[in-house]
Amino acid sequence: MKITCIGGVGTVTGSKTLVESNGLRILIDCGQFQGLKELRELNWEPLPILPSTIDMVLLTHGHLDHCGWLPRLVNQGFSGKIYCTAPTASVSKLILLDSAKIQEEDAKMANEGKYSKHEIAEPLYTVEQAEKVFPHFKVISPDKSIALDAEIEAIFTNAGHILGACSIELRLENKILVFSGDIGRDNDVLMFPPTKPKRGDYIFMESTYGNKLHPVTDPKEDLEIYINDTIRNGGTAIIPSFAVERAQSVMYLLWQLKEEKRIPNIPYIVDTPMGISMLELFVNNRKWHRLPPEEFSAMCKMFTMISDYKETIEAIYNKQPKVVIAASGMISGGRVLSYLERYIGLPETTVVIIGYQGEGTRGRKLLEGATDIKIHGKYYDVKAKIVEIETLSAHGDQKDLINWLSDLEEKPKKIFLVHGESEPADELRKKIQEKYGFDCVVPVMGQEFEL
């Protein structure tokens, strides 16, 4: 059996792991690279094998860094099934359509504004190409063995990260391979704790926060302080948010604060069409989250939901202090950019960062103290207050990751630490070896392993 780390190693984006066994090729996740330019450029490069030779894809969840290259895969000849849970199929459809639309719009703006280095800017894929992925989805039930081939089985178990997110146990050649996907937190606002693996000969484990512990502060208190300070100064609070699960978590906390009369009666806006569409998925997939129906309904009534871009413009130019939740979470695209174009240069503005910010993203640059940021080909001075609430991350921290391994009944032959930048992954490697004595390795891009 041969394993190739095509993406999602040395970085938290572009997750792709190829498993080759007895003539079959199985791709675990098919993510898009984000962040640094040299990473984004990899999205345009061909895979080391022909997509037409891949038999199937197993999808851990629907975030762009795990599903965002599927349109390219299908467009280049992949014709197999994409196995995933029902919520993952729904989330992936929303995210791929949104991604394709943004890419089409960005390419159009670049061509009209003539700020692309290319003679004609093109989207990575179109809405039409994204839609061609959907017939390939094969929805499976979690916690049940699925026969992928005569001698290959898979079991998807809850990973606690977002709706439908799973770890995957792959059984083949008398071996058990476990692919963690993104591991959620043991005490998440909305999601249930991740299911720990009981067995695994080889474990491919994410390491996003492998060198960090999330603060023990209450995110509600942080939100309360930042919002009240901003409104007191006559400003607007902008919360760049991942449309899937993080936006809903922030909505829930803000609703609680409003119910407790801890934040003022001002406009609270959700301006992310995909985030609004996600609310319906929360209604239809109640077994995947812990939000009570009556509280969910009351929460939604508190917010002004914006889908039409004309309403976005109206909200942007309304000088009244307000709180805006808008995608994308890493400020790499989406409507949050339109808000920041107007508000990032105002000292009374607060930008509240609530999720992981990949290398090279605007969000990471703001956290690192950038004095200006580039949006749609123009530079804007950063005068707004930039703050971070780490306790709202959908990823488990170092403690959660180490705890995820605590139920293993036998020592694994090897643990591969993927989906993490090099320093966090190496720090997690040391901690796992120190606590459990497990053999760990941190792969590099393109590295192959024979098992």
C-alpha positions in Angstrom: 0.0 0.0 0.0 1.3 3.5 -0.9 0.2 6.8 0.7 1.0 10.1 -1.0 0.6 13.4 0.8 -0.5 15.6 -2.1 -1.7 18.5 0.0 -2.6 19.6 3.5 1.0 19.0 4.8 3.2 21.8 6.1 0.0 24.0 5.7 -3.6 23.9 6.8 -5.1 24.1 3.3 -5.3 21.9 0.2 -6.0 18.7 2.0 -5.5 15.7 -0.3 -4.1 12.3 0.7 -3.9 9.5 -1.9 -4.2 5.8 -0.9 -3.2 3.2 -3.5 -3.9 -0.4 -2.7 -4.4 -3.5 -4.9 -4.9 -1.4 -8.0 -7.4 1.0 -6.4 -6.8 4.7 -5.9 -8.7 6.4 -3.0 -8.4 10.2 -2.4 -9.1 11.4 1.1 -10.4 14.9 0.8 -9.8 17.2 -2.2 -9.2 20.6 -0.8 -8.3 24.0 -2.3 -5.1 25.8 -1.2 -5.6 29.2 0.4 -3.4 31.9 1.9 0.2 32.4 0.6 0.5 33.1 -3.1 2.8 30.1 -3.6 0.1 27.9 -2.0 -2.7 29.4 -4.1 -0.7 28.9 -7.3 -0.7 25.1 -6.5 -4.5 25.1 -7.3 -3.6 25.6 -10.9 -1.1 22.7 -11.0 -2.1 19.2 -12.1 -2.2 16.4 -9.6 0.8 13.9 -9.7 -1.7 11.4 -11.1 -4.5 11.7 -13.6 -7.8 12.4 -12.0 -9.4 9.9 -14.3 -7.4 7.1 -12.6 -8.8 7.9 -9.1 -11.6 5.5 -8.2 -13.3 7.4 -5.3 -13.0 10.3 -3.0 -13.8 10.1 0.8 -14.7 13.5 2.1 -14.3 14.3 5.8 -16.3 17.6 5.7 -17.4 20.5 3.5 -14.9 23.3 4.2 -13.2 24.7 1.2 -9.7 23.5 2.2 -11.1 19.9 2.1 -13.6 20.0 -0.8 -12.7 23.1 -2.8 -10.6 21.4 -5.6 -13.4 18.9 -6.5 -14.6 21.0 -9.5 -11.1 20.8 -10.9 -10.9 17.1 -10.2 -14.2 16.4 -12.0 -13.4 18.8 -14.9 -10.1 16.9 -15.4 -11.7 13.5 -15.7 -12.7 12.1 -12.3 -15.8 10.0 -12.7 -16.1 8.1 -9.4 -18.2 8.5 -6.3 -17.6 11.1 -3.5 -18.5 9.4 -0.2 -19.7 11.7 2.6 -22.4 12.3 5.2 -25.7 14.1 4.2 -24.8 17.4 5.9 -21.3 17.3 4.3 -22.9 16.9 0.8 -25.2 19.9 1.5 -22.4 22.0 3.0 -20.1 21.2 0.1 -22.7 22.3 -2.4 -23.1 25.6 -0.7 -19.4 26.2 -0.4 -18.5 25.2 -3.9 -21.2 27.4 -5.5 -20.2 30.3 -3.3 -16.5 29.8 -4.1 -17.2 29.5 -7.8 -19.4 32.7 -7.8 -16.7 34.6 -5.9 -14.0 33.5 -8.3 -16.1 34.5 -11.3 -16.8 37.9 -9.7 -13.1 38.4 -8.7 -12.0 37.6 -12.2 -14.5 40.0 -13.7 -13.4 42.8 -11.3 -9.7 42.1 -12.1 -10.4 42.3 -15.8 -12.5 45.5 -15.5 -10.0 47.1 -13.1 -7.0 45.8 -15.1 -5.2 44.9 -11.9 -4.5 41.3 -12.8 -1.0 40.3 -13.9 -2.6 38.0 -16.5 -3.8 39.4 -19.8 -7.2 37.8 -19.0 -8.0 36.8 -15.4 -9.8 33.5 -15.2 -11.6 31.8 -12.3 -10.2 28.6 -10.9 -13.6 27.1 -11.8 -17.0 28.3 -12.7 -20.4 27.8 -11.2 -21.3 25.4 -14.0 -18.2 23.3 -13.2 -19.0 23.3 -9.5 -22.5 22.0 -10.2 -21.0 19.1 -12.2 -19.6 17.8 -8.9 -22.9 17.2 -7.3 -24.1 14.0 -9.1 -20.9 12.3 -7.8 -21.9 12.6 -4.1 -22.8 9.3 -2.4 -24.4 10.0 0.9 -23.5 7.5 3.7 -24.7 7.0 7.3 -22.2 7.6 10.1 -21.1 4.9 12.4 -21.8 2.1 9.9 -19.4 0.0 7.9 -19.6 0.9 4.2 -18.2 -1.5 1.6 -16.1 0.5 -0.9 -14.8 -2.6 -2.7 -14.7 -6.3 -2.2 -12.0 -6.0 0.5 -12.2 -2.4 1.6 -14.5 -0.9 4.2 -14.9 2.6 5.7 -16.6 3.9 8.8 -17.3 7.6 9.2 -17.5 8.9 12.8 -18.4 12.3 14.2 -15.4 14.7 14.3 -17.2 17.5 16.1 -15.9 20.2 13.8 -18.9 21.4 11.7 -22.2 19.8 10.6 -21.5 16.4 9.1 -17.8 16.5 9.8 -16.3 13.0 10.3 -13.1 11.1 10.9 -12.7 8.1 8.6 -11.6 4.6 9.5 -10.4 2.8 6.4 -9.9 -1.0 6.6 -7.9 -2.6 3.8 -5.0 -5.1 3.5 -5.7 -6.2 7.1 -4.7 -2.7 8.2 -6.8 0.1 9.8 -6.0 3.6 8.6 -7.6 6.5 10.4 -8.0 10.0 8.9 -9.0 12.5 11.5 -10.2 15.2 9.2 -10.5 18.4 11.3 -11.0 17.6 15.0 -13.5 19.7 16.9 -13.3 20.9 20.5 -14.4 18.9 23.5 -16.5 21.9 24.7 -17.7 23.6 21.5 -20.6 26.1 21.6 -22.8 24.1 19.1 -21.1 20.9 18.2 -20.9 17.6 20.1 -17.5 16.4 21.2 -15.5 14.3 18.6 -15.6 10.5 18.7 -12.2 9.1 19.7 -10.8 6.3 17.7 -10.5 2.9 19.4 -8.0 1.4 17.0 -5.7 2.4 14.2 -2.5 0.9 12.7 -1.7 4.2 10.9 -3.3 7.5 11.9 -3.3 10.7 9.8 -4.1 13.4 12.3 -4.6 17.1 11.9 -2.3 19.5 13.8 -3.7 23.0 13.2 -3.3 24.1 16.8 -0.6 21.6 17.7 1.4 24.2 19.6 -1.3 26.2 21.2 -3.8 26.0 24.0 -7.0 28.0 23.6 -7.5 30.6 26.4 -9.9 29.6 29.2 -11.7 33.0 28.9 -15.4 33.1 28.2 -16.0 34.2 24.6 -19.3 35.8 25.6 -17.5 38.1 27.9 -15.0 39.0 25.2 -17.8 39.7 22.7 -19.6 41.8 25.4 -16.5 43.9 26.0 -15.6 44.5 22.4 -19.1 45.3 21.2 -19.9 47.7 24.1 -16.6 49.5 23.7 -17.1 49.9 20.0 -20.7 51.1 20.3 -19.7 53.5 23.0 -17.2 55.0 20.6 -19.8 55.3 17.9 -18.3 52.6 15.7 -19.1 49.4 14.0 -18.0 45.9 15.0 -17.2 43.7 12.0 -16.8 39.9 12.7 -15.3 38.1 9.7 -16.7 34.6 10.0 -16.6 31.3 8.3 -20.2 30.9 7.0 -20.4 27.3 8.2 -20.9 26.8 11.9 -18.7 29.8 13.2 -21.3 32.4 12.0 -24.0 30.4 13.8 -21.9 30.1 17.0 -21.4 33.8 17.1 -25.1 34.4 16.4 -26.0 32.2 19.4 -23.6 33.9 21.8 -24.8 37.4 20.7 -28.4 36.3 21.2 -27.6 35.1 24.7 -25.9 38.4 25.5 -28.9 40.3 24.1 -31.3 38.2 26.1 -29.2 38.9 29.2 -29.3 42.6 28.4 -25.5 42.8 28.3 -25.2 44.4 24.8 -27.3 47.3 23.4 -30.3 47.3 21.2 -28.7 48.1 17.8 -28.7 46.5 14.4 -27.2 43.0 14.3 -26.6 42.0 10.7 -25.7 38.6 9.1 -24.4 39.4 5.6 -23.4 36.1 4.2 -25.8 34.3 1.8 -24.1 31.0 2.5 -24.3 31.5 6.3 -28.0 32.2 6.0 -28.5 29.1 3.9 -26.6 27.2 6.6 -29.4 28.0 9.0 -31.8 25.7 7.1 -29.2 22.9 7.4 -29.1 23.4 11.1 -32.9 22.9 11.2 -32.7 19.8 9.0 -29.7 18.2 10.8 -30.6 18.6 14.5 -28.9 15.3 15.5 -25.5 16.9 14.5 -25.7 19.9 16.9 -26.9 20.8 20.4 -28.8 24.0 19.8 -32.4 23.7 21.1 -35.1 24.4 18.4 -36.9 27.2 20.4 -33.6 29.0 21.1 -32.6 28.6 17.4 -35.8 30.2 16.3 -35.5 33.1 18.8 -31.9 33.6 17.8 -32.7 34.0 14.1 -35.3 36.7 14.8 -32.7 38.9 16.4 -30.7 39.4 13.2 -31.2 41.3 9.9 -30.4 38.7 7.3 -28.9 40.2 4.1 -28.7 38.2 0.8 -29.1 40.9 -1.8 -25.9 42.9 -2.5 -28.0 46.1 -2.7 -28.9 45.7 0.9 -25.2 45.2 1.6 -24.4 48.6 0.1 -27.2 50.2 2.2 -25.9 48.6 5.4 -22.3 49.8 4.6 -23.3 53.4 4.1 -25.7 53.5 7.1 -23.7 55.4 9.7 -25.5 53.9 12.6 -23.3 51.8 15.0 -23.9 48.1 14.3 -22.5 44.6 14.5 -21.9 42.8 11.2 -21.1 39.1 10.7 -19.8 38.5 7.2 -17.8 35.9 5.4 -15.1 35.0 4.7 -13.5 34.0 8.0 -9.9 34.5 6.8 -10.9 37.7 5.0 -9.8 36.0 1.8 -13.0 36.9 -0.1 -16.7 37.5 0.3 -18.7 40.5 1.4 -16.6 41.2 4.5 -14.2 42.8 2.0 -16.8 45.4 1.0 -17.4 46.4 4.7 -13.6 46.6 5.3 -13.1 48.9 2.3 -15.2 51.5 4.1 -14.5 50.7 7.7 -10.9 49.5 8.1 -9.6 53.1 8.0 -11.9 54.3 10.8 -10.3 54.2 14.3 -13.8 53.7 15.9 -14.2 50.4 14.0 -13.4 47.0 15.7 -12.6 43.9 13.6 -13.1 40.8 15.7 -11.1 37.8 14.4 -12.7 34.5 15.6 -11.1 31.7 13.7 -7.8 30.2 12.5 -6.0 32.5 10.0 -3.8 30.8 7.5 -0.4 32.0 6.4 -0.7 34.8 3.8 -4.4 35.6 4.5 -5.6 39.1 5.2 -6.8 37.9 8.6 -3.3 36.7 9.6 -1.7 39.9 8.3 -4.1 42.0 10.4 -3.3 39.9 13.5 0.4 40.4 12.9 -0.1 44.2 12.9 -0.3 45.1 9.2 -0.6 48.9 8.7 -2.4 48.4 5.3 -4.2 45.7 3.5 -4.9 45.2 -0.2 -8.5 44.7 -1.3 -9.6 44.4 -4.9 -6.3 45.9 -6.2 -6.2 48.9 -3.8 -4.4 49.4 -0.5 -6.3 50.6 2.6 -4.7 52.0 5.8 -5.5 50.0 8.8 -6.8 52.3 11.6 -9.4 50.0 13.0 -8.9 48.1 16.3 -8.0 44.5 15.5 -8.9 42.0 18.3 -9.0 38.2 18.5 -11.2 35.7 20.3 -9.3 32.4 20.1 -11.9 30.5 22.2 -14.3 30.5 19.2 -12.1 28.4 17.0 -13.8 25.2 15.6 -10.5 23.4 15.9 -9.4 21.5 19.0 -6.2 22.9 20.6 -3.2 20.9 21.6 -4.9 19.5 24.7 -8.0 18.4 22.7 -5.8 16.8 20.0 -3.8 14.8 22.5 -7.0 13.8 24.3 -8.4 12.5 20.9 -5.8 9.7 21.0 -6.6 8.7 24.6 -9.0 5.8 23.8 -6.7 3.8 21.5 -6.7 0.2 22.7 -3.4 -0.6 21.1 -0.3 1.4 20.1 -0.5 2.5 16.5 2.4 1.6 14.2 2.8 5.3 13.2 1.0 8.7 13.4 1.3 11.1 10.5 0.7 14.7 11.6 -0.9 16.6 8.7 -3.0 19.7 8.2 -0.7 21.9 10.2 2.1 24.4 9.6 5.5 22.9 10.3 6.1 24.3 13.8 2.7 23.4 15.3 2.9 19.9 13.8 6.4 19.3 15.2 5.5 20.6 18.6 2.5 18.2 18.7 4.8 15.4 17.6 7.0 15.9 20.7 4.0 16.1 23.0 2.4 12.9 21.7 5.7 11.0 21.9 6.2 12.3 25.4 2.7 11.4 26.6 2.0 8.1 24.8 5.4 7.0 23.3 3.8 6.8 19.8 6.0 7.0 16.7 5.1 10.2 15.0 6.2 11.8 11.7 5.5 15.2 10.1 5.3 14.6 6.3 6.2 17.1 3.7 4.4 18.0 0.5 4.5 15.2 -2.1 6.1 12.7 0.3 5.2 9.0 -0.3 5.0 6.2 2.3 4.8 2.5 1.8 2.8 0.7 4.5 
